[in-house]
Amino acid sequence: METIFSKLVVIRDPKLRKVRDNLRKLFLIFTENEYNRLTSLCNIYLSKINLTNSQMKRFKAVREERYMLYRALTHSICLCAVCSSSIKDMDYVPSGKCWICVDCLDSIKENKKKKEII
Ligand SMILES: [Zn+2]
């Protein structure tokens, strides 16, 4: 039987959990700050009426960089793709190329069982 979930990462030691959670928080803070900086840059370009070709090229590069940062965050193990929790054990979902927390995973499995019964 093929499973759609793999790479379940569970940390049982409370001290290691705290280290993991703090590293995730640091990553989230850094990402948020960088995302906000890139958004401010985009807004500066958008506030101008006419952009030169080089300004337009730079604007598109900044916008792409911001998108890639957001995509990296939403596909990282730092955030659950369903509930956005950053303090739970996660499981990788290859079909979605994202991580889902164990609570959301249980909920998904329960719903899948219910659908199979019906
Ligand atoms: Zn979740």
Backbone and ligand atoms as CSV (ligand in chain L), in Angstrom:
chain,resi,resn,atom,element,x,y,z
A,1,MET,N,N,0.843,-1.188,0.000
A,1,MET,CA,C,0.000,0.000,0.000
A,1,MET,C,C,0.882,1.244,0.000
A,2,GLU,N,N,0.631,2.122,-0.938
A,2,GLU,CA,C,1.432,3.331,-1.050
A,2,GLU,C,C,0.874,4.422,-0.136
A,3,THR,N,N,1.767,5.073,0.593
A,3,THR,CA,C,1.334,6.153,1.457
A,3,THR,C,C,1.686,7.485,0.800
A,4,ILE,N,N,0.857,8.482,1.034
A,4,ILE,CA,C,1.133,9.792,0.438
A,4,ILE,C,C,2.023,10.625,1.346
A,5,PHE,N,N,2.254,10.146,2.590
A,5,PHE,CA,C,3.066,10.895,3.523
A,5,PHE,C,C,4.385,10.175,3.773
A,6,SER,N,N,5.415,10.959,4.005
A,6,SER,CA,C,6.713,10.409,4.318
A,6,SER,C,C,7.517,11.451,5.059
A,7,LYS,N,N,8.707,11.058,5.512
A,7,LYS,CA,C,9.624,11.969,6.183
A,7,LYS,C,C,9.023,12.604,7.444
A,8,LEU,N,N,8.295,11.828,8.231
A,8,LEU,CA,C,7.756,12.355,9.475
A,8,LEU,C,C,8.909,12.692,10.407
A,9,VAL,N,N,8.942,13.934,10.877
A,9,VAL,CA,C,10.007,14.388,11.770
A,9,VAL,C,C,9.398,14.650,13.140
A,10,VAL,N,N,9.711,13.770,14.101
A,10,VAL,CA,C,9.181,13.895,15.458
A,10,VAL,C,C,10.350,14.060,16.419
A,11,ILE,N,N,10.279,15.083,17.236
A,11,ILE,CA,C,11.293,15.312,18.263
A,11,ILE,C,C,10.612,15.156,19.617
A,12,ARG,N,N,11.063,14.175,20.374
A,12,ARG,CA,C,10.425,13.881,21.655
A,12,ARG,C,C,11.084,14.608,22.830
A,13,ASP,N,N,12.368,14.855,22.751
A,13,ASP,CA,C,13.091,15.519,23.831
A,13,ASP,C,C,12.637,16.989,23.933
A,14,PRO,N,N,12.095,17.388,25.098
A,14,PRO,CA,C,11.592,18.761,25.247
A,14,PRO,C,C,12.659,19.836,24.995
A,15,LYS,N,N,13.898,19.550,25.381
A,15,LYS,CA,C,14.958,20.550,25.149
A,15,LYS,C,C,15.234,20.716,23.664
A,16,LEU,N,N,15.256,19.597,22.952
A,16,LEU,CA,C,15.471,19.688,21.505
A,16,LEU,C,C,14.288,20.355,20.807
A,17,ARG,N,N,13.083,20.092,21.323
A,17,ARG,CA,C,11.896,20.747,20.755
A,17,ARG,C,C,12.015,22.266,20.888
A,18,LYS,N,N,12.499,22.687,22.054
A,18,LYS,CA,C,12.647,24.123,22.297
A,18,LYS,C,C,13.682,24.720,21.339
A,19,VAL,N,N,14.779,24.009,21.151
A,19,VAL,CA,C,15.808,24.471,20.203
A,19,VAL,C,C,15.218,24.572,18.800
A,20,ARG,N,N,14.491,23.517,18.388
A,20,ARG,CA,C,13.862,23.524,17.062
A,20,ARG,C,C,12.895,24.696,16.906
A,21,ASP,N,N,12.034,24.870,17.919
A,21,ASP,CA,C,11.038,25.951,17.852
A,21,ASP,C,C,11.709,27.323,17.787
A,22,ASN,N,N,12.783,27.510,18.560
A,22,ASN,CA,C,13.475,28.794,18.540
A,22,ASN,C,C,14.179,29.039,17.199
A,23,LEU,N,N,14.744,27.984,16.618
A,23,LEU,CA,C,15.358,28.141,15.293
A,23,LEU,C,C,14.302,28.501,14.244
A,24,ARG,N,N,13.145,27.867,14.354
A,24,ARG,CA,C,12.062,28.203,13.421
A,24,ARG,C,C,11.630,29.653,13.596
A,25,LYS,N,N,11.525,30.096,14.868
A,25,LYS,CA,C,11.125,31.490,15.123
A,25,LYS,C,C,12.136,32.460,14.521
A,26,LEU,N,N,13.420,32.154,14.691
A,26,LEU,CA,C,14.461,33.007,14.109
A,26,LEU,C,C,14.323,33.075,12.596
A,27,PHE,N,N,14.111,31.924,11.983
A,27,PHE,CA,C,13.948,31.877,10.526
A,27,PHE,C,C,12.723,32.682,10.103
A,28,LEU,N,N,11.630,32.550,10.851
A,28,LEU,CA,C,10.407,33.279,10.516
A,28,LEU,C,C,10.600,34.790,10.667
A,29,ILE,N,N,11.282,35.200,11.732
A,29,ILE,CA,C,11.537,36.635,11.940
A,29,ILE,C,C,12.401,37.184,10.812
A,30,PHE,N,N,13.462,36.460,10.477
A,30,PHE,CA,C,14.336,36.904,9.386
A,30,PHE,C,C,13.551,36.999,8.080
A,31,THR,N,N,12.763,35.973,7.798
A,31,THR,CA,C,11.997,35.939,6.555
A,31,THR,C,C,10.995,37.088,6.491
A,32,GLU,N,N,10.308,37.333,7.608
A,32,GLU,CA,C,9.322,38.409,7.638
A,32,GLU,C,C,10.005,39.760,7.411
A,33,ASN,N,N,11.133,39.982,8.066
A,33,ASN,CA,C,11.856,41.250,7.894
A,33,ASN,C,C,12.302,41.432,6.442
A,34,GLU,N,N,12.844,40.388,5.863
A,34,GLU,CA,C,13.312,40.468,4.478
A,34,GLU,C,C,12.134,40.653,3.521
A,35,TYR,N,N,11.025,39.948,3.778
A,35,TYR,CA,C,9.842,40.089,2.932
A,35,TYR,C,C,9.328,41.530,2.989
A,36,ASN,N,N,9.277,42.097,4.201
A,36,ASN,CA,C,8.806,43.485,4.356
A,36,ASN,C,C,9.749,44.470,3.654
A,37,ARG,N,N,11.063,44.204,3.719
A,37,ARG,CA,C,12.027,45.077,3.048
A,37,ARG,C,C,11.807,45.034,1.533
A,38,LEU,N,N,11.619,43.850,1.003
A,38,LEU,CA,C,11.390,43.712,-0.434
A,38,LEU,C,C,10.058,44.337,-0.850
A,39,THR,N,N,9.044,44.216,0.003
A,39,THR,CA,C,7.744,44.837,-0.286
A,39,THR,C,C,7.882,46.358,-0.327
A,40,SER,N,N,8.643,46.920,0.604
A,40,SER,CA,C,8.870,48.365,0.600
A,40,SER,C,C,9.572,48.804,-0.675
A,41,LEU,N,N,10.549,48.027,-1.107
A,41,LEU,CA,C,11.239,48.338,-2.363
A,41,LEU,C,C,10.268,48.305,-3.541
A,42,CYS,N,N,9.434,47.273,-3.573
A,42,CYS,CA,C,8.433,47.164,-4.649
A,42,CYS,C,C,7.513,48.377,-4.634
A,43,ASN,N,N,7.095,48.787,-3.449
A,43,ASN,CA,C,6.187,49.932,-3.337
A,43,ASN,C,C,6.831,51.228,-3.820
A,44,ILE,N,N,8.134,51.365,-3.602
A,44,ILE,CA,C,8.840,52.552,-4.107
A,44,ILE,C,C,8.768,52.581,-5.633
A,45,TYR,N,N,9.039,51.441,-6.256
A,45,TYR,CA,C,8.968,51.382,-7.728
A,45,TYR,C,C,7.536,51.626,-8.208
A,46,LEU,N,N,6.561,51.041,-7.495
A,46,LEU,CA,C,5.165,51.192,-7.919
A,46,LEU,C,C,4.659,52.627,-7.750
A,47,SER,N,N,5.255,53.401,-6.852
A,47,SER,CA,C,4.807,54.776,-6.625
A,47,SER,C,C,5.259,55.710,-7.747
A,48,LYS,N,N,6.224,55.281,-8.537
A,48,LYS,CA,C,6.704,56.113,-9.647
A,48,LYS,C,C,5.770,55.963,-10.844
A,49,ILE,N,N,5.539,57.066,-11.522
A,49,ILE,CA,C,4.626,57.042,-12.676
A,49,ILE,C,C,5.268,56.333,-13.860
A,50,ASN,N,N,6.471,56.736,-14.184
A,50,ASN,CA,C,7.184,56.122,-15.310
A,50,ASN,C,C,8.483,55.506,-14.810
A,51,LEU,N,N,8.690,54.262,-15.143
A,51,LEU,CA,C,9.937,53.591,-14.780
A,51,LEU,C,C,10.814,53.469,-16.022
A,52,THR,N,N,12.101,53.681,-15.839
A,52,THR,CA,C,13.031,53.445,-16.943
A,52,THR,C,C,13.134,51.937,-17.140
A,53,ASN,N,N,13.745,51.560,-18.219
A,53,ASN,CA,C,13.906,50.124,-18.493
A,53,ASN,C,C,14.703,49.435,-17.384
A,54,SER,N,N,15.748,50.093,-16.912
A,54,SER,CA,C,16.558,49.477,-15.858
A,54,SER,C,C,15.789,49.421,-14.532
A,55,GLN,N,N,14.978,50.445,-14.252
A,55,GLN,CA,C,14.147,50.424,-13.039
A,55,GLN,C,C,13.104,49.309,-13.129
A,56,MET,N,N,12.514,49.145,-14.286
A,56,MET,CA,C,11.520,48.078,-14.478
A,56,MET,C,C,12.166,46.705,-14.307
A,57,LYS,N,N,13.380,46.574,-14.843
A,57,LYS,CA,C,14.106,45.308,-14.717
A,57,LYS,C,C,14.409,45.023,-13.251
A,58,ARG,N,N,14.839,46.050,-12.529
A,58,ARG,CA,C,15.148,45.896,-11.095
A,58,ARG,C,C,13.866,45.598,-10.311
A,59,PHE,N,N,12.766,46.273,-10.638
A,59,PHE,CA,C,11.484,46.031,-9.963
A,59,PHE,C,C,11.055,44.572,-10.131
A,60,LYS,N,N,11.162,44.073,-11.348
A,60,LYS,CA,C,10.772,42.678,-11.600
A,60,LYS,C,C,11.674,41.703,-10.839
A,61,ALA,N,N,12.954,42.045,-10.738
A,61,ALA,CA,C,13.886,41.180,-9.996
A,61,ALA,C,C,13.549,41.169,-8.507
A,62,VAL,N,N,13.220,42.336,-7.958
A,62,VAL,CA,C,12.867,42.422,-6.529
A,62,VAL,C,C,11.559,41.673,-6.272
A,63,ARG,N,N,10.596,41.865,-7.161
A,63,ARG,CA,C,9.302,41.167,-7.010
A,63,ARG,C,C,9.489,39.651,-7.086
A,64,GLU,N,N,10.338,39.192,-7.990
A,64,GLU,CA,C,10.616,37.759,-8.117
A,64,GLU,C,C,11.317,37.227,-6.861
A,65,GLU,N,N,12.265,38.021,-6.359
A,65,GLU,CA,C,12.981,37.620,-5.143
A,65,GLU,C,C,12.001,37.490,-3.969
A,66,ARG,N,N,11.071,38.430,-3.863
A,66,ARG,CA,C,10.065,38.393,-2.795
A,66,ARG,C,C,9.174,37.155,-2.934
A,67,TYR,N,N,8.777,36.843,-4.165
A,67,TYR,CA,C,7.953,35.662,-4.399
A,67,TYR,C,C,8.708,34.389,-4.025
A,68,MET,N,N,9.969,34.301,-4.418
A,68,MET,CA,C,10.768,33.108,-4.116
A,68,MET,C,C,10.953,32.944,-2.603
A,69,LEU,N,N,11.115,34.050,-1.902
A,69,LEU,CA,C,11.238,34.006,-0.450
A,69,LEU,C,C,9.946,33.477,0.182
A,70,TYR,N,N,8.812,33.997,-0.285
A,70,TYR,CA,C,7.515,33.553,0.220
A,70,TYR,C,C,7.301,32.064,-0.073
A,71,ARG,N,N,7.652,31.670,-1.292
A,71,ARG,CA,C,7.483,30.273,-1.685
A,71,ARG,C,C,8.363,29.352,-0.843
A,72,ALA,N,N,9.593,29.772,-0.597
A,72,ALA,CA,C,10.503,28.975,0.231
A,72,ALA,C,C,9.942,28.824,1.641
A,73,LEU,N,N,9.379,29.903,2.164
A,73,LEU,CA,C,8.812,29.847,3.518
A,73,LEU,C,C,7.616,28.912,3.572
A,74,THR,N,N,6.701,29.043,2.619
A,74,THR,CA,C,5.478,28.234,2.669
A,74,THR,C,C,5.730,26.767,2.334
A,75,HIS,N,N,6.883,26.461,1.764
A,75,HIS,CA,C,7.220,25.069,1.474
A,75,HIS,C,C,8.264,24.523,2.446
A,76,SER,N,N,8.603,25.288,3.471
A,76,SER,CA,C,9.633,24.854,4.417
A,76,SER,C,C,9.018,24.072,5.577
A,77,ILE,N,N,9.877,23.432,6.323
A,77,ILE,CA,C,9.427,22.682,7.496
A,77,ILE,C,C,9.096,23.617,8.659
A,78,CYS,N,N,9.330,24.889,8.496
A,78,CYS,CA,C,9.071,25.862,9.569
A,78,CYS,C,C,7.590,26.163,9.742
A,79,LEU,N,N,6.783,25.960,8.698
A,79,LEU,CA,C,5.353,26.279,8.780
A,79,LEU,C,C,4.510,25.123,8.250
A,80,CYS,N,N,3.430,24.820,8.975
A,80,CYS,CA,C,2.462,23.846,8.461
A,80,CYS,C,C,1.718,24.502,7.290
A,81,ALA,N,N,1.610,23.791,6.189
A,81,ALA,CA,C,0.942,24.332,5.002
A,81,ALA,C,C,-0.556,24.512,5.213
A,82,VAL,N,N,-1.118,23.851,6.227
A,82,VAL,CA,C,-2.558,23.930,6.462
A,82,VAL,C,C,-2.887,24.978,7.526
A,83,CYS,N,N,-2.256,24.888,8.712
A,83,CYS,CA,C,-2.623,25.765,9.828
A,83,CYS,C,C,-1.557,26.810,10.159
A,84,SER,N,N,-0.430,26.787,9.476
A,84,SER,CA,C,0.677,27.737,9.678
A,84,SER,C,C,1.345,27.619,11.042
A,85,SER,N,N,1.139,26.524,11.751
A,85,SER,CA,C,1.826,26.330,13.021
A,85,SER,C,C,3.323,26.178,12.788
A,86,SER,N,N,4.096,26.704,13.730
A,86,SER,CA,C,5.554,26.562,13.619
A,86,SER,C,C,6.137,25.828,14.819
A,87,ILE,N,N,5.272,25.258,15.653
A,87,ILE,CA,C,5.768,24.622,16.876
A,87,ILE,C,C,5.402,23.145,16.981
A,88,LYS,N,N,5.048,22.541,15.864
A,88,LYS,CA,C,4.638,21.134,15.911
A,88,LYS,C,C,5.573,20.273,15.073
A,89,ASP,N,N,5.527,18.964,15.312
A,89,ASP,CA,C,6.248,18.023,14.467
A,89,ASP,C,C,5.583,18.029,13.087
A,90,MET,N,N,6.404,17.828,12.059
A,90,MET,CA,C,5.895,17.956,10.690
A,90,MET,C,C,6.130,16.681,9.880
A,91,ASP,N,N,5.285,16.508,8.881
A,91,ASP,CA,C,5.428,15.414,7.931
A,91,ASP,C,C,5.444,16.013,6.531
A,92,TYR,N,N,6.346,15.500,5.685
A,92,TYR,CA,C,6.455,16.021,4.323
A,92,TYR,C,C,5.430,15.363,3.415
A,93,VAL,N,N,4.775,16.170,2.609
A,93,VAL,CA,C,3.798,15.665,1.651
A,93,VAL,C,C,4.383,15.853,0.250
A,94,PRO,N,N,4.910,14.772,-0.327
A,94,PRO,CA,C,5.572,14.892,-1.637
A,94,PRO,C,C,4.654,15.444,-2.731
A,95,SER,N,N,3.388,15.057,-2.720
A,95,SER,CA,C,2.481,15.511,-3.781
A,95,SER,C,C,2.282,17.023,-3.744
A,96,GLY,N,N,2.322,17.613,-2.540
A,96,GLY,CA,C,2.175,19.059,-2.422
A,96,GLY,C,C,3.496,19.774,-2.269
A,97,LYS,N,N,4.576,18.995,-2.154
A,97,LYS,CA,C,5.908,19.554,-1.917
A,97,LYS,C,C,5.888,20.537,-0.747
A,98,CYS,N,N,5.212,20.114,0.348
A,98,CYS,CA,C,5.112,20.982,1.509
A,98,CYS,C,C,5.105,20.127,2.780
A,99,TRP,N,N,5.137,20.796,3.924
A,99,TRP,CA,C,5.120,20.118,5.217
A,99,TRP,C,C,3.797,20.382,5.913
A,100,ILE,N,N,3.273,19.353,6.577
A,100,ILE,CA,C,2.017,19.468,7.312
A,100,ILE,C,C,2.248,18.969,8.733
A,101,CYS,N,N,1.697,19.678,9.727
A,101,CYS,CA,C,1.901,19.275,11.124
A,101,CYS,C,C,1.141,17.975,11.412
A,102,VAL,N,N,1.547,17.306,12.487
A,102,VAL,CA,C,0.957,16.007,12.806
A,102,VAL,C,C,-0.539,16.117,13.116
A,103,ASP,N,N,-0.970,17.239,13.691
A,103,ASP,CA,C,-2.398,17.405,13.994
A,103,ASP,C,C,-3.228,17.518,12.707
A,104,CYS,N,N,-2.760,18.326,11.779
A,104,CYS,CA,C,-3.472,18.454,10.502
A,104,CYS,C,C,-3.413,17.134,9.737
A,105,LEU,N,N,-2.276,16.464,9.838
A,105,LEU,CA,C,-2.127,15.165,9.177
A,105,LEU,C,C,-3.162,14.173,9.713
A,106,ASP,N,N,-3.328,14.125,11.049
A,106,ASP,CA,C,-4.332,13.240,11.652
A,106,ASP,C,C,-5.730,13.597,11.155
A,107,SER,N,N,-6.013,14.878,11.094
A,107,SER,CA,C,-7.317,15.334,10.627
A,107,SER,C,C,-7.563,14.917,9.180
A,108,ILE,N,N,-6.540,15.060,8.346
A,108,ILE,CA,C,-6.663,14.667,6.935
A,108,ILE,C,C,-6.904,13.166,6.822
A,109,LYS,N,N,-6.155,12.386,7.627
A,109,LYS,CA,C,-6.317,10.926,7.583
A,109,LYS,C,C,-7.711,10.523,8.050
A,110,GLU,N,N,-8.229,11.184,9.099
A,110,GLU,CA,C,-9.587,10.901,9.591
A,110,GLU,C,C,-10.616,11.181,8.505
A,111,ASN,N,N,-10.485,12.333,7.858
A,111,ASN,CA,C,-11.427,12.680,6.785
A,111,ASN,C,C,-11.357,11.694,5.638
A,112,LYS,N,N,-10.148,11.238,5.340
A,112,LYS,CA,C,-9.988,10.275,4.256
A,112,LYS,C,C,-10.682,8.949,4.610
A,113,LYS,N,N,-10.539,8.534,5.889
A,113,LYS,CA,C,-11.202,7.290,6.338
A,113,LYS,C,C,-12.710,7.421,6.233
A,114,LYS,N,N,-13.241,8.594,6.664
A,114,LYS,CA,C,-14.687,8.831,6.611
A,114,LYS,C,C,-15.186,8.740,5.175
A,115,LYS,N,N,-14.419,9.307,4.243
A,115,LYS,CA,C,-14.832,9.270,2.838
A,115,LYS,C,C,-14.820,7.847,2.295
A,116,GLU,N,N,-13.844,7.038,2.774
A,116,GLU,CA,C,-13.761,5.654,2.321
A,116,GLU,C,C,-14.949,4.842,2.840
A,117,ILE,N,N,-15.420,5.167,4.057
A,117,ILE,CA,C,-16.552,4.457,4.655
A,117,ILE,C,C,-17.828,4.791,3.897
A,118,ILE,N,N,-17.976,6.064,3.507
A,118,ILE,CA,C,-19.191,6.504,2.803
A,118,ILE,C,C,-19.206,5.981,1.441
L,1,ZN,ZN,ZN,-1.187,22.153,10.847
